[in-house]
């Protein structure tokens, strides 16, 4: 275990060392500031006193993280509420699949950025504009995986439930949903990653707050140290939210862990 932990930090340390050497060369600060400069800017962004000095970013990190995280949470929950039952129905019902699956597969390849003009036209420069993009980003990953999970349900389990007199509703809740949960959680993890990508794209254009807005604003004024600190913040939030999904999955799918052991 100790050897594995040591190996897991070797590559990041080597990359940081190379970055520090390259970023410290004359003329590189404007394009690739060194990790030490990025950490210094990140510290001021988090702990600096807002409104003091010429640095408009001081002390605003937590507020912008909260803006972005709240938008991701609302959009992602909306995506789950719609995509999970819809995916189960598409995967289990041939009629539903014929009616809806072609439309899902047609809209799924459209990039999130392609929806930006429509989002702004429909909702303006508001929270709802960014939430709609986050919804779309999470929706397609979840619905496709939920569909596949429902299609992969062991037919013997279905036959056994029907022989015991299970109604269609009971069959869906007690057999199909539990069997599809591993795929659904996979879709949730993928969808959450896309949701963080979507919130950054949306905040660059559709709203005036959040990590995406700061990222674009800092680039526009030449603060590449804040840009890299912002990128690191987005990666950290994405990682923590992914760990949360895994934590929930392990507690919901305890039966799966027992099977593996």
SERODREN-844138 format. One line per 10 residues: number of its first residue (from 1); for each residue z negated, x negated, y negated of C-alpha. Coordinates in steps of 0.5 Angstrom, whole numbers, plus 500, padded with zeros to 3 digits. Each point is the difference from the previous one (the first is absolute). Layout:
BEGIN
NUM = Z,X,Y ~ ... .
% end
This chain:
BEGIN
1 = 500,500,500 ~ 498,494,495 ~ 507,497,502 ~ 504,506,498 ~ 496,501,494 ~ 502,493,498 ~ 507,501,502 ~ 501,506,496 ~ 498,497,493 ~ 504,493,501 .
11 = 507,503,498 ~ 497,504,494 ~ 496,493,498 ~ 507,496,501 ~ 504,505,495 ~ 494,500,495 ~ 500,493,500 ~ 508,499,499 ~ 500,506,495 ~ 495,496,496 .
21 = 504,494,500 ~ 506,503,498 ~ 497,505,495 ~ 496,494,496 ~ 507,496,499 ~ 502,500,493 ~ 504,506,498 ~ 498,505,506 ~ 495,504,497 ~ 504,505,496 .
31 = 504,501,507 ~ 495,498,505 ~ 493,499,498 ~ 495,496,504 ~ 495,504,505 ~ 494,497,495 ~ 503,503,494 ~ 502,507,504 ~ 492,500,502 ~ 498,499,493 .
41 = 504,505,497 ~ 498,505,506 ~ 493,499,498 ~ 501,501,493 ~ 504,507,502 ~ 494,502,504 ~ 494,498,497 ~ 502,498,492 ~ 497,505,495 ~ 506,505,498 .
51 = 502,500,493 ~ 498,493,499 ~ 505,495,497 ~ 507,500,501 ~ 501,501,507 ~ 501,507,501 ~ 499,500,508 ~ 492,498,499 ~ 496,504,504 ~ 505,505,502 .
61 = 501,499,507 ~ 495,505,503 ~ 503,505,496 ~ 507,499,502 ~ 498,499,508 ~ 497,507,499 ~ 506,503,497 ~ 505,497,506 ~ 495,502,505 ~ 499,507,498 .
71 = 507,501,500 ~ 501,497,507 ~ 495,504,503 ~ 502,507,497 ~ 507,499,502 ~ 499,497,507 ~ 495,506,501 ~ 505,505,498 ~ 505,496,505 ~ 496,500,506 .
81 = 498,508,499 ~ 508,501,500 ~ 503,495,504 ~ 495,500,506 ~ 501,508,502 ~ 507,499,498 ~ 501,494,505 ~ 496,503,505 ~ 505,507,500 ~ 506,496,499 .
91 = 498,496,507 ~ 498,506,504 ~ 504,505,498 ~ 508,500,501 ~ 501,505,495 ~ 496,497,494 ~ 504,493,502 ~ 507,503,499 ~ 498,503,494 ~ 496,495,496 .
101 = 501,493,504 ~ 507,499,497 ~ 498,501,493 ~ 494,495,501 ~ 504,495,503 ~ 505,501,494 ~ 495,499,495 ~ 496,495,503 ~ 505,494,498 ~ 500,501,493 .
111 = 496,495,496 ~ 493,502,497 ~ 503,497,493 ~ 506,504,501 ~ 496,506,499 ~ 497,497,493 ~ 505,504,496 ~ 499,507,503 ~ 492,499,500 ~ 500,498,492 .
121 = 505,506,499 ~ 496,505,504 ~ 493,497,498 ~ 501,496,494 ~ 495,494,499 ~ 494,503,503 ~ 496,499,506 ~ 504,505,504 ~ 506,496,500 ~ 497,494,503 .
131 = 496,504,505 ~ 507,503,502 ~ 503,493,502 ~ 493,498,504 ~ 501,507,504 ~ 507,498,501 ~ 498,493,502 ~ 495,502,505 ~ 503,507,503 ~ 506,497,503 .
141 = 496,495,504 ~ 495,504,502 ~ 505,506,502 ~ 505,496,504 ~ 494,497,504 ~ 496,506,501 ~ 507,503,503 ~ 501,494,505 ~ 492,501,502 ~ 501,508,502 .
151 = 507,498,503 ~ 496,495,505 ~ 495,504,502 ~ 499,500,508 ~ 503,506,502 ~ 495,501,506 ~ 495,501,495 ~ 504,506,497 ~ 501,503,507 ~ 492,499,501 .
161 = 498,504,494 ~ 505,505,501 ~ 498,501,507 ~ 493,501,497 ~ 502,506,495 ~ 501,495,494 ~ 503,504,494 ~ 505,497,496 ~ 495,498,494 ~ 495,498,505 .
171 = 505,495,503 ~ 502,497,494 ~ 493,499,497 ~ 497,498,507 ~ 506,496,504 ~ 506,498,495 ~ 496,498,494 ~ 495,496,504 ~ 505,496,504 ~ 504,499,493 .
181 = 495,497,496 ~ 501,493,502 ~ 507,501,497 ~ 497,504,494 ~ 496,494,498 ~ 505,495,501 ~ 504,504,495 ~ 494,501,495 ~ 500,492,500 ~ 507,500,499 .
191 = 500,505,495 ~ 494,497,496 ~ 504,494,499 ~ 506,503,497 ~ 495,505,496 ~ 497,493,496 ~ 508,498,499 ~ 501,507,498 ~ 494,500,495 ~ 502,493,497 .
201 = 508,502,499 ~ 497,507,497 ~ 495,497,495 ~ 506,495,497 ~ 504,506,498 ~ 496,507,501 ~ 493,498,497 ~ 497,496,495 ~ 494,497,504 ~ 498,497,507 .
211 = 502,494,503 ~ 507,501,500 ~ 500,501,493 ~ 496,494,498 ~ 505,496,505 ~ 506,502,496 ~ 496,499,493 ~ 498,493,502 ~ 507,498,502 ~ 503,503,493 .
221 = 495,496,496 ~ 500,493,504 ~ 493,501,504 ~ 503,497,507 ~ 492,499,501 ~ 499,507,500 ~ 506,502,504 ~ 498,496,505 ~ 492,502,500 ~ 503,507,500 .
231 = 504,499,506 ~ 494,497,504 ~ 496,506,498 ~ 506,505,502 ~ 500,496,507 ~ 492,500,500 ~ 500,508,499 ~ 505,501,505 ~ 497,495,505 ~ 493,504,499 .
241 = 503,507,501 ~ 504,498,506 ~ 493,497,503 ~ 497,507,498 ~ 505,504,504 ~ 499,495,506 ~ 493,501,500 ~ 501,508,500 ~ 505,499,506 ~ 495,496,504 .
251 = 494,506,499 ~ 505,506,501 ~ 504,496,506 ~ 494,498,504 ~ 503,503,506 ~ 505,495,499 ~ 496,494,500 ~ 496,502,506 ~ 507,500,504 ~ 502,493,497 .
261 = 493,498,503 .
% end
